[in-house]
Amino acid sequence: MAHYNICLDVGGTKVLGAIFNENDEIIFRLKKRSTSRGTGSADVEQVIVDVVEEMIASSGIDKSEIHAIASCAPGVIDQDRGVVLFTPNLPWRDYDIRSAMMQRFGVPFFVGNDVNLGVLGEHEYGAAKGYNNVVGFFVGTGMGGGLILNGELFTGNQCKAAEYGHMILDPKGPKCNCGQRGCLEAYSSKTGMTNYIKKQIAKGRETMMADAVSEGVFRSKKLKKAVAAGDPVACEAVDRACHWLAVATGSMINTLSPDLVLYGGGVIEAMGNVFLEKVLAELDQYCLPTIRSTVEVKTAALGDDSILYGDLALIHAGRYL
C-alpha cells in the first residue's frame, strides 16, 4: 500500500501544507490558511486539524495511507518531547502539540523550530546539500537562525540553540521584541527595518514606505519597489540591515568556520541579489581572511518549501529529534 507524509508550515498568521509521496515528490499543496481564527491553543490546534483533514479529503488519498505528519512552529520547541515551550505569535506555552495531534490522527507526529527546519530542508534537498557545516540566516519578520554541524541539525541544550538573531551587536542599540537591545533582529529583520523607517517618518522625512509601515511590518515587495526607485529612507534601512547582517555573519564565520553560509527567508527571496550583494560587499571586513577563504555563500533554493522539506527530513529520520 502506498503511503504519504503530510508536512505543515505553521506560522503566526498562516498555515501552508504539502503532501509528499514515497518518492519525496509533492503531490498536493494547500495554499495559505489563517491561524488567527481563535485566541486559545485549542483554537489554533483546530485550525491545524481542519487543514490536515482538508488536505486528505481534497487530495483523494485515504487516511490509512498517511504515514506521518510533521510541522514547524515559530519559537522555542522541545523537539524531544514535541512540546512548544514558547512562541511569540501563537497562544502556545508548554503546549504538547505532539500528543494532541497523535490523538487526533493516530500516526507519528514531529515538530521543530521553523528556521531550524528551513535550514535542514535546504541541507537535505536544496542549496546546502552536500555541505557538512552550515550557518543559516533566514530574514523575515524576525531573524531566524539554523545550524548544521558535522552533517547534523544542531539544536543544543534543550533544543534552544541557534537563536543568533538575538546576538547583541550594540548594547545601546534599538530595543528588540525579545527585551534586549541591539540584537541582530532589531537591525536586520523586517521588524527592525520597519522601526527604522517609522522613526525617519516621525522626523518629518518623506518616503514611499509610509503607507507600507502605517499598520505594522511592511511587505517585502513594497521594500523592493522603494529601493528600486531610489527612495532614500528605504535604501538607508536596507543598507543598515545589510551592514549589521555582515557583522553578525563575520562573527559566526570566525566562531564556526562553516563550509557554507546560507541566506533565506522572505526578504532575501523578494529582494533578489540586492540584499546579498550589499552583505558580501562588507563581509570580508568582519572575519579572518584565512577562515573566510574556505566559506561559500549561497541563497536558499527551495523558497516557501524549505520548511516543508525540513519536516520531511524529520519524518525520514524516524526519531524525535
Order of alpha helices (4+ residues) and beta strands (2+ residues): beta-beta-beta-alpha-beta-beta-beta-beta-alpha-beta-alpha-beta-beta-beta-alpha-alpha-alpha-alpha-alpha-beta-alpha-alpha-alpha-beta-alpha
